[in-house]
Amino acid sequence: MYSGLCCLSHSDLLVQLGTIMENALRQRDALVHRGSFNQDATFLDHHWSVFRAIREQDEDGGERAMQALLAHASSVLENVLAAKNRLSKKPLGSVDATA
C-alpha cells in the first residue's frame, strides 16, 4: 500500500523509499501483531486520518496525521520491544506472578 502511494508521487526517490518503508513495516507488524502484543484499534483511526487528508488534498492535515500515526507506531513498537526484552531476561523456570 505505501509503495503504491509513493508511486502516485511520480518520484523515483519516493518509490524506492516506499519499498523500503513497506519492508520495514512488515517487520514491525510481525512483531506487533503477534501474540499478546496486539495493539488497540486507535491505529486504524490514525490511518483513516492520513487517508482523509490525502483524499482532501490537505497537506498540513496530512503531515499532522502522519506525524501522529508515526508517533503512535513508535510508541507501540517501543512497548513491544521492552516487553520482549523483559521476557528474554527472565530466568528459566521463573513464574510470572501476573499470569
N, C-alpha and C positions, 0 to 999 in steps of 0.2 A: 504494500500500500504506500509506504513512504517513498519508495523509489518511483512509484507511479506519479505521486505528487511532484516529485523533483523533475520528472520528465516533462511535466507541464510547463516548467520554467524555461525550457529550451536552452538550458545552461549545461554544458558538458561537465563543469565542475560540480554543480549540484546533483547531476545524475550519478556521478561517481560517489559523492558524499551520501546520497540516498541509499546506494547499495551497501556502503559501509555501515550506515545507521541501521538499516534493516537487519544486517547480520548481528550487530551488537544488541539490537532489541530482541532478536530471537534468543540470544544467550541469556539476556536479562529475564525474559519471560520464562525460560526453562527453570531459572532459579525461583522466581517469584510465584509462579502459578503452580508449583509442585507442593503437594502435601499440605502441611498446616501453615504454609506461608502465603496462602491466598489473601489478596488484598480486598478491601471493601469496594463497593461499586462506585465510589466517587471518581475513580479513574475514568469511567465512562462519561461522567459529566465534563471532565476536563477535555476529553477527546471531542465531545459534541461542541464545546465552546470553540475549539480550534476549527472544526468543520464549519460552524456557523459563520465565523469570521472570514473564512476563505470564500464561502458561498456569497457572503455580502460584500466581499472585496474590502473588508475593513482591516487595513494594515496594522493600525495601532491596536485594535482589539485582538487581532491575530497574534501579534507579538506578546501582548499581556497573557492571552490564553495559553500560548506555547510556553511562556515562562512558568506559568502556574502548573502546567502539565509536567514540565521537566523537574520542577521543584518537588512535586508530589512523587514522581517516579524515583527521584534521587532519594527521598526520604524513605520510601518503601524498600528500595534496594539496600540502603544502609541498615535498616531494621532486619532484613533477611540475612544479610552478611553477619551482623552482630549476633543474631540467634544461632546461625550455623557455627560461628566461632565459639560461642558458649557451649554448644553441643559437642563440638570436637575436642574441647578441653576437659570434658567430664571424665573422671577415672572410670575404667572398665568396671562393670558390676555396680556402679552407683545407681541409686534410685532417685527419680525426680519427685520431690515432695509435693509438687503442684499437680501431679498426674492423678 
